[in-house]
Amino acid sequence: MERIPEPELMVKKEQVISYDEADFSEGEVNLINQINHYLLKKNISLSEKDLIVDLGCGPGNISEKLAIKWPDAEVVGIDGSKEMILRAEHNKEISPNQKKLKNLRYILSDIKDIKLNNFLLKKKITLLVSNSLIHHIINLDDFFNVIRSLSNNMTINFHKDLKRPLNEKSALELKAKCSHKYNEILTSDYYASLRASYTLKELKDYILKNDLSSLEVFEDGDKYLIVYGNV
């Protein structure tokens, strides 16, 4: 199936509300567990000297879980959508885990402009994470240039995203399954995201051609891809 890009930012209020109100907790917990497993495998522990950055943080679901899982580290969630950042700040304020989120803050910034800001320069990034961000980026150069600019030789990158289905029939089947659980807005957005996602081959080919061989790409089940390692 040919890739059809979608808008890079989710800015419509109804989209943001639908995304925020949906229950993605199972996948989010799974992602945190995958990151934790990778860090343990590398014998890496996170402390007060460490900075975790969640790129494309959306309403803050992953950011909050990162902050709770690693309470000594500083966590920064970044998104280019003002509506998403407002929602993330609101969710933090009303969270039953509010006392555990003192190490979490949010910043509104297009990821392509992050390198121009100084807010991340106080600490080097130990863990750079994203969830369902890559497919929003129209040009892969923009994504990988950003993670290169933010990473040092010790930064662990862990980026999870949807995998583009092989054909339209498969995409429509996934859309139909989504419609049983989520509303029409979210279902339409999910279908658009499937069409905008990359394939395993596309990501592997990009990494091979752009001197990023220290990064690994693998399929996580039949729906997701994970890019991890150092840059």
NORHU-V519476 format. One record per pair of residues at least 4 apart in sequence whose C-alpha atoms are under 8 Angstrom apart, sorted by the first residue. I is the first residue (numbers start at 1). J is the second residue. Records with the same first field share a line. If there is no record, write none. Layout:
I=J  J
This chain:
1=164  165  166  167  168  195
2=195
3=164  195  196  197  198
4=192  195  196
5=135  136  137  138  195  196  197
6=136  138  192  193  196
7=136
8=136  137  138
9=80  81  136
10=15  16  81  84
11=15  16  81  82  83  84
12=16  83
13=17  83
14=18  185
15=19  185  186
16=20  59  83  84  87
17=21
18=22  183  185  186
19=186
20=59  87
22=182
24=28
25=29
26=30
27=31
28=32  61  62
29=33  65
30=34
31=35  160
32=36  62  65  66
33=37
34=38
35=39  158
36=40
37=41
38=42
39=43  44  45
40=44  45
46=50  70  72  73
47=70  72  73
48=72  73  74
49=73  74  123
50=73  74  123  124  125  126
51=73  74  75  76  123  124  125  126  127
52=66  73  74  75  76  125  126  127  128  129
53=75  76  77  78  125  127  128  129
54=62  63  75  76  77  78  128  129  130
55=77  78  79  111  128  129  130  131  133
56=77  78  79  80  111  130  131  132  133
57=61  62  63  77  78  79  130  131
58=78  79  81  84  85  88
59=84  85  86  87  88  89  91
60=64  77  85  87  88  89  91  92
61=65  88
62=66  131
63=67  75  76  77  104
64=68  92  101  104
65=69
66=70  75
67=71  73  74  75  100  101  103  104
68=100  101
71=100  101  103
72=103
73=103
74=103  104
75=103  104  105
76=104  105  106  107
77=104  105  106  107
78=85  106  107  108  109  111
79=84  85  107  108  109  110  111
80=84  85  108  109  110  111
81=85  108  109  110
82=86  108
83=87
84=88
85=89  106  107  108
86=90
87=91
88=92  106
89=93  106
90=94
91=95
92=98  101
93=98
94=98
97=101
98=102
109=113  114
110=114
111=146
112=142  143  146
113=117
114=146
115=146  149  150
118=122
120=124  125
124=151  152  155
125=150  151  152  155
126=154  155  156
127=155  156  157  158
128=147  151  155  156  157  158  159
129=157  158  159
130=134  158  159  160
131=159  160  161
132=136  159  160  161  162
133=137  160  161
134=140  143  159  161  197
135=161  162  193  196  197  198
136=193  196  197
137=142  143
139=143
140=144
141=145
142=146
143=147
144=148
145=149
146=150
147=151  157  231
148=152  231
151=155  230  231
152=231
153=230  231
154=230
155=230  231
156=228  229  230
157=227  228  229  230  231
158=226  227  228  229
159=226  227  228
160=224  225  226  227
161=197  224  225  226
162=193  194  197  198  223  224  225
163=194  197  198  199  200  222  223  224  225
164=194  195  196  197  198  199  223
165=170  171  194  195  199  223
166=170  171
167=171
168=172
169=173
170=174
171=175  191  194  195
172=176  191
173=177
174=178  191
175=179  187  188  190  191
176=180
177=181
178=182  187  190
179=183  184  187
182=186  187
183=187
184=188
185=189
186=190
187=191
188=192
189=193
190=194
191=195
192=196
193=197
198=202  203
199=203
200=204  217  218  219  225
201=205
202=206
203=207  217
204=208  217
205=209
206=210
207=211  212  213  215
208=212  213
212=231
214=229  230  231
215=227  228  229  230  231
216=226  227  228  229
217=225  226  227  228
218=225  226  227
219=223  224  225  226
220=224  225  226
